[in-house]
Amino acid sequence: MLIPNKHSGYKAGIRLYPGGKGGNSAPPPDPALIAAQIKSMGIQDSAIQSILAQSAEMAPLQKEQLQFGLDSARTAYGQSQDDRGFMLNRREKLSGLQDSMLTDAAKFNTEDRANELAGQATADVNQGFSSAREQSGRAMARMGVNPSSGRALAMGNQTAIAQAGALASASTNARTGARLEGRALTDRASNALAGYPAMGMQATGAGAGIGASGISMANTGLAGLNSGAMSAGGMAGLMGQNAASMYGTMGNYKNQQDQIAASNDPFASILGAGAQLGAAYIGKSDRRLKQDIVAVGADERTGLVLYEFSYIGAPAARYRGVMADEVELVMPEAVIHGEDGFASVNYGLLGIEMVEIEGTAA
């Protein structure tokens, strides 16, 4: 019996190979997983159709609402501009009045106005005291008081003193009133149009804000109209990922099967991409593919004859193994017939390792 090589490499100038085809295989993909993915794709497709249908149904309402918002914004903008025009027109009319009031305030002479007011007040005071003297004289005459008496003279002096005080007070009040009048004229002229520039700026700012709101409404409306398509696109992306995952699972299973088939072919790793046409059947155990066959012994456990041989078309390499036709007589389950009509042996079932007896260590 051949010495097994647990390292699957060279040992004492001999390369060892594991068993051929017919060994372990990868488990098939879970049908429940594939079914779940297909079901998920169907649900996603239904969701996409529902999203697109709802988007199409909502589009007229969204457009109507957008148009209403834009029309309202246009109306508000027009009204703000009308208000602005009114205030500007009003300001122009009032500007002339303000200029006139400023001129009056500049020409106002406090001293002259004080004298004018003092004269008016003095005249009023003198007239008042003159009337008071006449009434007092008539009263004393009725009482029989002599106008030249000391009593009459004393009353006359008191009246004169009171008149002098009233005249002084009237003059002071006149000057104070003149100063206050001048200040009032200046303040009134300065404040005549104080609010109109600010109101004009407010109207201009309101118009700009309304214009910006129209742009915002248009952008919002466009986003609303596109939201359905965007949601459907995202769902379609998920559906594509699901499909890719499903087919990826199936592809991985196929790759695993191919890799297992390659690993169970004892010479697939030897030839690789460099295999030549004459060595296309290396790894087969069919006697018809071999040449220079020499019996060298027998396996102790199975009793199968061991041969050294080379493959037709690849005489440079010599191998030690069994013949498929002999194995089929003893253990038919270890023989695999390929679609090409040639037989291979699963050395793993035989408990034998096929070796390359001439070669260079890898």
C-alpha positions in Angstrom: 0.0 0.0 0.0 1.3 3.5 -0.9 2.4 5.8 1.9 -0.2 8.6 2.4 1.1 12.2 2.3 -0.9 14.4 4.7 0.6 17.5 3.3 -0.6 16.8 -0.3 2.8 17.7 -1.8 6.1 16.1 -2.5 7.7 13.4 -0.4 10.9 11.7 -1.2 10.7 12.9 -4.8 7.2 11.6 -5.2 4.2 13.9 -5.7 0.9 12.6 -4.2 -2.6 13.4 -5.4 -5.9 13.1 -3.5 -8.9 11.2 -4.8 -10.6 12.0 -8.1 -14.2 13.0 -8.9 -17.1 11.9 -6.9 -16.1 13.3 -3.5 -17.8 15.9 -1.3 -20.1 18.5 -2.9 -21.3 21.9 -1.9 -24.8 22.1 -0.4 -27.4 23.5 -2.9 -28.7 27.0 -2.2 -31.6 27.0 0.2 -34.9 27.0 -1.9 -36.6 28.9 0.9 -34.0 31.7 0.5 -34.5 31.9 -3.2 -38.3 31.9 -2.8 -38.1 34.6 -0.2 -36.0 36.8 -2.5 -38.3 36.2 -5.4 -41.3 37.1 -3.2 -39.5 40.2 -2.0 -38.8 41.3 -5.5 -42.5 40.9 -6.3 -43.5 43.0 -3.3 -41.0 45.6 -4.3 -42.3 45.7 -7.9 -45.9 46.1 -6.5 -44.6 48.9 -4.3 -43.0 50.7 -7.3 -46.2 50.4 -9.3 -48.2 51.8 -6.3 -45.8 54.7 -5.8 -45.9 55.6 -9.4 -49.7 55.4 -9.5 -50.1 57.6 -6.5 -47.6 60.0 -7.8 -49.6 60.3 -11.1 -52.8 60.6 -9.2 -51.5 63.4 -7.0 -49.7 65.3 -9.7 -52.8 67.3 -10.9 -53.6 68.4 -7.3 -50.0 69.3 -6.7 -49.9 71.4 -9.8 -53.2 73.1 -8.9 -52.0 73.9 -5.4 -48.7 75.2 -6.8 -50.5 77.4 -9.3 -52.8 78.8 -6.5 -49.7 79.6 -4.4 -48.0 81.3 -7.3 -51.1 83.3 -8.2 -51.5 84.4 -4.6 -47.8 85.5 -4.5 -48.3 87.5 -7.7 -51.3 89.2 -6.3 -49.5 90.0 -3.0 -46.5 91.3 -4.9 -48.7 93.5 -7.1 -50.4 95.0 -4.0 -47.1 95.6 -2.3 -45.9 97.5 -5.3 -49.2 99.5 -5.4 -48.6 100.4 -1.8 -45.1 101.4 -2.5 -46.1 103.6 -5.4 -48.8 105.3 -3.3 -46.3 106.1 -0.5 -43.7 107.4 -3.0 -46.3 109.6 -4.6 -47.5 110.8 -1.2 -43.9 111.6 -0.2 -43.4 113.7 -3.3 -46.5 115.8 -2.5 -45.5 116.2 1.1 -41.9 117.1 0.3 -43.1 120.5 -0.9 -45.0 121.1 2.3 -42.0 120.1 4.4 -39.8 122.5 2.5 -42.3 125.3 3.2 -42.4 124.4 6.9 -38.6 124.4 7.0 -38.5 127.8 5.4 -40.9 129.2 7.9 -39.0 127.7 10.7 -35.7 129.2 9.4 -37.3 132.6 9.0 -38.9 132.6 12.4 -37.5 135.5 14.5 -37.9 134.7 18.2 -37.4 138.3 19.3 -39.8 139.9 16.9 -42.3 137.2 17.7 -41.8 137.8 21.4 -42.4 141.5 21.0 -45.5 140.9 19.0 -46.9 138.5 21.6 -45.9 140.9 24.4 -47.7 143.8 22.7 -50.8 141.7 22.3 -50.6 140.6 25.9 -49.9 144.1 27.2 -52.9 145.5 25.3 -55.1 142.8 26.8 -53.8 143.5 30.3 -54.3 147.3 30.0 -57.8 146.8 28.6 -58.6 144.5 31.5 -57.4 146.8 34.2 -59.1 149.8 32.5 -62.4 148.0 32.7 -61.6 147.1 36.3 -61.0 150.8 37.2 -64.2 151.9 35.6 -66.2 149.3 37.5 -64.5 150.3 40.8 -65.2 154.0 40.3 -68.9 153.4 39.7 -69.0 151.2 42.8 -67.4 153.9 45.0 -69.7 156.6 43.5 -72.8 154.5 44.5 -71.3 154.2 48.0 -70.7 158.0 48.2 -66.9 157.7 48.4 -65.0 160.8 47.1 -62.7 159.9 44.3 -60.1 162.2 45.8 -60.2 160.7 49.2 -57.4 158.6 50.7 -59.5 155.5 50.5 -60.0 155.9 46.8 -56.4 156.7 46.2 -55.3 153.6 48.1 -57.5 151.4 46.0 -56.1 153.0 42.8 -52.5 152.4 43.9 -53.3 148.7 44.5 -54.8 148.4 41.1 -51.7 150.0 39.5 -49.4 147.6 41.3 -51.4 144.6 40.1 -51.5 146.0 36.6 -47.7 146.3 36.5 -47.2 142.7 37.7 -49.7 141.5 35.1 -47.9 143.4 32.4 -44.5 141.9 33.4 -45.9 138.4 33.6 -47.5 138.8 30.2 -44.2 139.9 28.7 -42.3 137.0 30.1 -44.9 134.5 29.0 -44.8 136.0 25.5 -41.1 135.5 25.2 -41.4 131.9 26.4 -44.2 131.2 24.0 -42.2 132.7 21.1 -39.3 130.3 21.8 -41.6 127.3 22.1 -43.3 128.2 18.9 -40.0 128.4 17.0 -39.0 125.0 18.3 -42.3 123.5 17.4 -42.0 124.8 13.8 -38.6 123.2 13.5 -39.7 119.8 14.9 -42.8 119.7 12.8 -40.8 120.4 9.6 -38.2 117.8 10.5 -40.8 115.1 11.4 -43.2 115.7 8.5 -41.9 112.8 6.4 -40.1 110.8 9.1 -42.2 107.6 8.5 -42.4 107.6 4.8 -38.9 106.4 3.9 -39.2 103.5 6.3 -42.7 102.6 4.9 -41.3 102.7 1.3 -38.4 100.4 2.3 -40.9 98.1 4.0 -43.0 97.9 0.9 -39.9 97.2 -1.2 -38.7 94.5 1.2 -42.2 92.9 1.2 -42.1 92.7 -2.6 -38.7 91.0 -2.6 -39.9 88.6 0.1 -43.0 87.7 -1.9 -40.9 87.1 -5.0 -38.6 84.8 -3.0 -41.6 82.9 -1.7 -42.8 82.3 -5.2 -39.4 80.7 -6.1 -39.6 78.6 -2.9 -43.1 77.4 -3.7 -42.1 76.5 -7.2 -39.1 74.5 -5.9 -41.3 72.8 -3.3 -43.9 71.9 -5.9 -41.2 70.5 -8.2 -39.8 68.4 -5.3 -43.3 67.1 -4.6 -43.9 66.2 -8.2 -40.6 64.4 -8.3 -40.9 62.7 -4.9 -42.9 59.7 -6.4 -40.4 59.1 -9.1 -37.5 59.4 -6.6 -39.2 56.9 -4.2 -39.8 54.5 -7.1 -36.2 54.8 -8.2 -35.0 54.0 -4.7 -37.3 51.0 -4.5 -36.1 49.9 -7.9 -32.5 50.1 -6.6 -33.4 47.9 -3.7 -35.1 45.5 -6.1 -31.9 45.4 -8.2 -29.8 44.7 -5.1 -32.2 41.9 -4.2 -32.0 40.4 -7.6 -28.2 40.7 -7.6 -28.1 39.0 -4.2 -30.3 36.1 -5.4 -28.3 35.5 -8.6 -25.1 36.0 -6.6 -26.1 33.2 -4.3 -26.8 30.9 -7.3 -23.5 32.0 -8.9 -21.6 31.2 -5.7 -23.2 27.8 -5.6 -22.1 27.2 -9.2 -18.5 28.3 -8.5 -18.4 26.1 -5.4 -19.5 23.1 -7.5 -16.9 23.9 -10.2 -14.2 24.3 -7.5 -15.1 20.9 -5.9 -15.1 19.2 -9.3 -11.7 20.7 -10.1 -10.3 19.7 -6.7 -11.6 16.1 -7.1 -9.9 15.8 -10.5 -6.3 14.7 -9.5 -4.6 16.5 -12.3 -6.7 19.6 -12.8 -4.4 21.6 -10.5 -1.3 20.3 -12.4 -2.3 21.3 -15.8 -4.3 24.5 -15.1 -4.3 27.0 -18.0 -1.2 25.5 -19.5 -2.6 22.1 -20.4 -1.9 21.2 -24.0 -4.2 19.4 -26.4 -2.3 16.1 -26.1 -2.7 16.1 -22.3 -6.4 17.1 -22.2 -7.3 13.8 -20.6 -4.7 13.7 -17.8 -6.5 12.7 -14.6 -8.7 10.1 -16.4 -8.2 6.5 -15.3 -9.3 5.0 -18.6 -6.8 2.5 -20.0 -7.4 3.9 -23.6 -5.8 7.2 -22.7 -2.6 5.7 -21.3 0.7 4.4 -22.8 3.8 2.7 -21.7 1.8 0.8 -19.0 3.9 -1.3 -16.6 2.4 -3.3 -13.6 4.5 -2.5 -10.5 2.6 -4.2 -7.6 -0.8 -4.4 -5.9 -2.7 -2.5 -3.3 -2.8 -4.6 -0.1 -6.3 -3.6 0.9 -8.2 -3.8 -2.4 -6.0 -6.2 -4.3 -6.0 -3.8 -7.3 -3.0 -3.9 -9.5 -0.9 -0.7 -9.4 0.6 0.5 -12.7 3.1 3.1 -13.8 2.2 4.8 -17.0 2.1 8.1 -19.0 -0.7 9.7 -20.8 -0.9 9.7 -24.6 0.3 13.1 -25.8 2.2 13.8 -22.5 5.0 11.2 -22.3 7.3 13.4 -20.2 5.4 12.6 -16.9 5.0 9.2 -15.3 2.2 8.3 -12.9 1.4 5.4 -10.6 -2.3 4.4 -10.2 -5.0 2.0 -11.2 -7.1 1.3 -14.3 -10.7 2.2 -14.3 -11.9 -1.0 -16.0 -10.3 -3.1 -13.2 -11.7 -0.9 -10.5 -15.2 -1.2 -12.0 -15.0 -5.0 -11.5 -14.2 -4.6 -7.8 -15.8 -1.3 -6.7 -18.1 0.1 -9.5 -19.3 2.9 -7.3 -15.7 4.4 -7.4 -15.8 4.8 -11.2 -17.3 7.8 -12.9 -18.0 7.8 -16.7 -17.8 11.3 -18.2 -19.8 12.8 -21.1 -16.7 12.3 -23.3 -17.0 8.5 -22.9 -13.9 8.0 -20.7 -13.8 6.8 -17.1 -12.3 8.4 -14.0 -11.7 6.9 -10.6 -12.6 8.3 -7.2 -9.3 7.4 -5.4 -10.8 8.6 -2.1 -13.3 5.7 -2.1 -10.4 3.3 -2.8 -8.2 4.6 0.0 -5.4 5.0 -2.5 -3.5 8.0 -3.6 -2.4 8.6 -7.2 1.2 9.8 -7.4 3.4 11.4 -10.0 6.6 9.5 -9.8 8.6 11.7 -12.2 8.5 15.5 -11.7 10.1 18.4 -10.1 9.1 19.6 -6.6 6.8 22.6 -6.8 
